[in-house]
């Protein structure tokens, strides 16, 4: 029974059937599709301040104004729909 002895885990030697490694690396590695475009992913672990500075610089360099405007427009439309649903008096936003 082995009351004091723990069981060992079973080991399997799994190799994928249709995987053809042509120098592309590990097939089991899970990475985001954006990892190769970001500067902050492969960095050496540093302090919190250095990580924040690198993320902030990446945000400044790669900002997309069209995407930001689109998000603001969508948020405004959703807020106006919400105000319309709760019967808020929208006349305060418009002049007489």
ABEGO torsion letter per residue (X at the ends): XGAABBBBBBBBBBBBAABBBAGAEBAABBBBAAAAABAAAABBBBBAAAAAAAAAAAAAAABBAAAAAAAAAAAAAAAAAAAAAAGBBAAAABBX
